[in-house]
């Protein structure tokens, strides 16, 4: 699809553009891991329970999951610079709202706004980068730098979260976004050139609304079920509403000429299997990491700063191994690499399900590392498999759907594993026993998926090494070529 003439004719300074897009994505990824380190302090200062912590995480992830695809279309249709800077402004303002939140309700509202900002910022940043580097080889290098630099946010999050929370309290983890956002707005307004795709599809408003409401109703039932009772009218009503809304979503999407989620793509076995596995990756990774800091603080008695440092092996393993996952898939095939990754992650989670209050850290860190290595081996190859299953023109869309399914899995992971912990506690078990059950459940689901993926994922190799982009929140814009991942 062609760029608008103005976009092609006036390229911004590439170094500045690369810095601006990298820093924006860095801010989003930093927010993913920095929040986890502050959850114990949030629980103490806001006087909330596990349910409140789940909403702090899922309110953000839910909006990102449901709006990522629309964010890419918005950027193409209305201007990538405009959508990117709007996303930065919303994300920054929402961060200030979060830092000033006097109650859990205000904090969750701020997290919703952050999710909206991130869903605009992430795809628009990658779209700007792709438009500025039309030569495929140059684009691959630029996106590699973008992914590598922004991925530093993942590793920095636990440490920064621990330091800031220990020194100033949890509001500081959100205020750190303020100077970054202001710099991005000032530099972006002066340096970025506008780019758009005049032939971008129309916004799928019905699909977007139904997906947000449907997954939101399901999430509400899963999170609140432990507190209100699984058979209470409100919870049963939320599950019923979720089924109706998601059924309506499928019906609407099957009839639209330009749906946000083309259901015909799922007729391809490779596409269906890779996205199903991606849901499980999001489920197990986000659901388990939600409890990492809480385990070290509440079970083993660590300080918040020390707990942030203790969770680093999983994050560092992902940052280090992710760049090599696509190359391994190119050499050995999707099935071997993904199955190996899921098996490692599953075994690591099962091993975490056996740690206790008196387990020394020397016998814990390697379990976190195995989990990180396992998931790092899965995400880029699964995205590559989804892209290979469709036509070259739909590669960007396939990548976006893959990111969306991972985010949906993340929403469900926090909700379901949190429900397991809460249900165990309501039955008289300790928080430690509840965590063990949650880790064991995540490990079992991941190992089972490894078996089915090994049986069903096609014996195929990508034609070019798949380059990972963002292991947590990024989607590729709908007009981006397939080789950007």
N, C-alpha and C positions, 0 to 999 in steps of 0.2 A: 504494500500500500504506500502511496506516495506521500511525501512530506509536503507541507505548505511551502510555497516559494520563499516566503520570508524566513522560514526556519532554516532552509538550506542555504540561503544567501548570506546570512549573518551569523556565523558561528561565534560563540563566546570563547574567551581564552580557555583552552582545554584544561590547563592546570588548575585554574580557578574552579571551573565546572566540576572537575574530578574531586577537588577538595570539598566543595559545597555538598555534592551528592554523598560522598563518603561520610562526612560529618553528620549529615542528617540521618543516614542509616545507622551510624554509630550510636546516636542518641536513642533511636528506637530500640536497638539491641541491648544497649546498656540498661534500659528500663525493664527489659525482660528478666534479667538476672539480679539487678540491684534490689528489686522489690522482695524477692525471696529471702534475702538476708535480713530484711527489716520486719518480716512478718511477726516474729515473737514480740518485738517492741510495740508493734501496732496492736497486737492482742492485749498487751498489758495496759497501754496508755488509753486505748479506745474502749476498753472493757467489753471486748467482743469475744465470741466463741469461735470454734472452728468454722461454723457456717459463715460468719462474717469474713474470715480470711479467704474462704473459697470465693465469695463474691468479689473481694478486692482483686483477685486474679482473674476470675472468669468474666467479670464485667468488661474488662479490657480485651481479653482474648476473643470473646464472643463477637464483639463489634469488628475486630480485625478480621476474623474468619468470614463473617458474612458480607463485609464491604470491600474486601481486597479486589475481587473481580470487577466490581463496579468502579472502584478507584482507578484501575487501569483504563477502563473505558472513558471515564470522566477526563483523565489526563489527555488521552488521544483526542477527544472530541472538543474540549473547551480550552486546551492549552496546557502543556506540561509544566511550564514555569508557573502559571497561575495556580494550578492544582497543587504543585509542590509547595509553594510558599503559603498557600492557604492551609495545607496540612501542617506545615511547620508552625504557623501562627496558632492554629487550634491546639496542637499538641503542647506548645509552650504555655498558652493560657490555661489549658487543662492541668498542666503540671503545677501551676501556681494555685489553682483551685484545690488540688490534692494536698498541697503543702499547708494550706490554711484550713483544711477541713476540720470542723469542730466535732464531727460525729462520723460514725461509720457510713451513714446514708450519704453525707456530703462527699466522703472519700470515694464511694462507689460511683456516684454521679460524675465526679472528676475523672475516674478511670474510664467511664463510658465515653466521655469527650476525648480522652487520650486515644482510645481505640479508633474513634472516627478520624482523628488527625493522622494516626499512624497508617490507616488504611488508604489515605490519600497520599501521604508523604512517600511511603515505600515504593509503590509501583511507579509513581511519577519520577522519583529519583533515578530509577533504572531506565525509564523511558527517555529522560533527558540525556543520559549517558549514551544510550544506544543511538539516539539521533545525532549526537555530536561525533560519533565514531562510525561512519558508514562502511568503512573497510572492515570485513569480518575479522581479520587477524588482529587489527588494532583494537577492535571492539572487545575481543576475547581478553586481550591483555588489560584493557581498562576495567572490565568487569571483574577480572581476577584481582586487581588492586582494590577495587570497590568492596569486593567480598572479603578480602583479607583484612583491610583496615577496619571495616565495619564489624568484622568478627571479633576484633579486639574488645569491642564492647561487651561481648559475652564473657570473656575472661576477666575483664575489669570489674564487672558488676558485683560479684560476691565480695571482693576485697573493698571496693568503694562503698558498697552498702554497709559492710561491717564497720568500716572506719567512721563514716558519716553518722550512722545510727548510734554508735558507741559514744561519739563526741557531742552530737547535737540532737539526737532523737530522730525518729523516722521521717518527719517533714523534710529534713535536709536532702533525702534521696531524690525528692521531686524538684527542689529548688536548684539542684545542679543542672537541670535542663534549661533554666532561665537564661544564663549567659550564652549557652550554645545556641538556643533559639534566636536570641537577639542578633548575634553575629551572623547567623544564616540568613535572617531576614534582610539585614543591612547589606550584606555582600550580594545576596541573591537578587535583590531588587536592582542593583547597579550592574551586575555582571552577567546574569543569565539572559539568554535570548529566548524568545517564545518559539515553541514548536508544537505543531498539532497535526493530526491526521484527518483531513477533510472527509474521508470515506469511512471513518470509524462508525461502528453500529450505534443504534439508539440505546439509551439507558433502559435496562429492563426493570422498571419500577415495580411491577407486580411481583416478579420473582425475588427481587431484593427484599421487599417488605415481608412476603410470606416466609422467606428463609430465616430472616431475623426473628420474626414472631414464633415460628415453629421450633427452631433450635433453642430460642430463649425460653419457651414454655417447657421444653424437655429439660433444660438445665435447671430451671426453677424447681421442678419436681424432684430431680435428683439431689439437689443441694438441700432443699428444705424438708425432704421426706424424712430424714433422720430426726429432725427436730419436731416436726408436726405429726409424725406417724405416717407410715406408708399407705394406710387405708383411710386417712382423713379425706373429707370431701374436697378440700382445696388441692391436695396432692393428686388425687384421682382425676380431678377436673383438669389439672395442668397437663397430665399425661394424655388425657383424652383430647384436649385442645392441640397438643403437639402432634398427635396422629392426624387429626383433621387438617391442620395447617400444612403439614408436610405432604399429605396426600394432595391437597390443593396446589401446593408448589409443583409437584410432579406433573399434575394435570395441566397447569398453566405452561410449564416449560415445554411440554410435549407438543403444544399447539402454537407456540410463538415462532415466528420466522427467524428471529435473532435472539435466542434465549441466553441468559447469563451462564446457564449450565446445559449445554447440548446433550440430551440423554442418549442420542444415537452413538456418541463416543464410547459409551459403556457396552456397546455390542462387541467391541474389541476385547478379547480376553486379556491381553497384555495390559491394556489400559485399566480394565476393571480390577485385575489382581494387584497392579502396582498402587492404585489409589486406595484399595482396601487395606493393603499393608501400610500405606502412609497414615491412614486413620489410626492404626494400632501404634505406629511410631509416636504420633502426637499424644495418644492416650497414655502410653506407658512412660514416655519421657517427661512430659509436663506434669502428669499426675504424680509421678514418683519424686521429681525434683521439687515439687511443692512442699514436700515433707523433709527434705534434706536438712535445712537449717533447724527446723523444729525438732528433729531427732537429736541433733548435737546439743541444742539448748535445753530442751525439756527432759530428754532421756539421759544424756550424758553430762549435763550440767555445765556446758561450755558457755563462755561469754558470747555475745552477738558477734564481736569482731573475730574471735577465734573460730566460731562456727562458719563465718563467711570464708575464712581461709581453708577450713577443713573440707568445704564442698568443692574446692577448686579442681581436684583431680578429674572429676567428670567433665567440667567445662573445658579445661585445658586439653584433655584428650580429644574432645570434639573439634576444637579449633586447630589442633595439630594434624589430626588424621583426615579431616574433611577434604582438604585439597587433594589428597591422594585417592580418594574413593572412586572418583570418576575414571582415573587412569587405570585402577585395578579392574573396574567394570569393563573398560575398553579391552583389556588384555584377557580377562578370564570369563567375561560374560556377566550379565545382570544377575542370573540366578545364583551363581556360586557366591558372589560378593554379598548380595542382599541376604541370602539365607545364612551365611556365616555371621553377618552383622546382627541379624535378629537373634540368632542362637547365642552369640556372646552377650548381647544386651539382656536376653532372658535369663541366662545363667547368672549374670551379675546381679540382677534384681532378686533372683531367688537367694543368692548369697547374702544380699542386704536384708532379706527377710529373716535371717538367722542371727543378726547382730543384737547385742543386748547392752544394758547400761554399763556392764563391766568389761565389754569388749574393747581392747586397746586400739588406738587409732592405727597402729601398724597393721592391724588385721581388718581395717575398714577402708582405708584409702584405695587399696588396689581393687576392691569391689566397685567403688565409684568409677575408677579408671576403666574397668572392663565395660561398665554400662556406657560410658562416654564413647569408647572406641566402637562398641557395637552399633550404637545409633549413628555415629559418624559415617560408618560404612554403608548405611542404608539410604540416607536421604538423597544424596546426589544421584546414585544409580536408580532409585525409584522414580525420581523426576525424569531422568534420562529414558527410562523404560516407557513412561507415560508419553513422552514426546515422540519416541520412535513408533508408538502405536498409531499415531495419527499422521495426516498429511503435513508436509513442510509448512504450508500456510497456516496450520493450526497449532504449530509448536508452542507459540507464546501462550495461547489459550490453555493448552494441555499443562504447561508449567504452572499457570495460575491456578488451575483446578487442583493440581497436586499440592500446592501451598495451602489452598483452602481446605482440602481434606485433612491435611496435617493439623491445621488450626482447629477444625471441628473436633478432631480426636483429642486435642489438648483441652478444649472445653469440657468434653465428656470425661477425660482422665481426672481432672481436678474434682469434678462433681462426683464421679463414681467411687474413686478411691477415698475421697473424703467421706462419702456415705458409708463405706466399709468401716473406716475408723470410728465414725460416730455410732454406727450400729453395734460394733463390738463394745464400745464404752457404755452404751445404754444397757447392754447385757451384763455389765459388771466387770468387764475386762479393763486393764490399764491402758493408758495411751501407748505405752511401748508395745503391748500385745496387739493393739489396733494397727499400729504402724507395720508390725511384722506381717499381719494379714494382708495389708494393702500392698506391700512390696511383693509378697508371695503371689497375690492375685495378678499384679502387673507382669511378673515374671512368667507365670503360667500362660497368660494371654499371649505374650510375646513369643514364647517358645512354640506354642501351638501355631501361631501365624508363621513362624519359621518353617515348620513342617509343611503347611499348606502352600506356602510360597515356593518351597523347594519342589513341590509336586506340580504346581500349576504355572509358575512363571516361565515364559518361553525361553528356550535355549538360544538366545540371540545376543549379539554384541552391538553396541553403538558404532556408527561409522567413524565418529570422531570422539575423543575423550570428552566426557561430560564434565563441565566445570561447575563446581558448586557455587551457589550464590549465597543465600542466607539460611543458616540452619534453624531459623525460628519463625520469621514473620514475612519474608519477602515473597512477592509474586512477580512474574514477568508480565509486562504490559502486553495486551492482546496483539499488538502489531510487531512485537519483537521476534526476531528469527530464532529458530530452534537451537542454533549453536551458541546461544548466549548462556547456556547452562552446562 
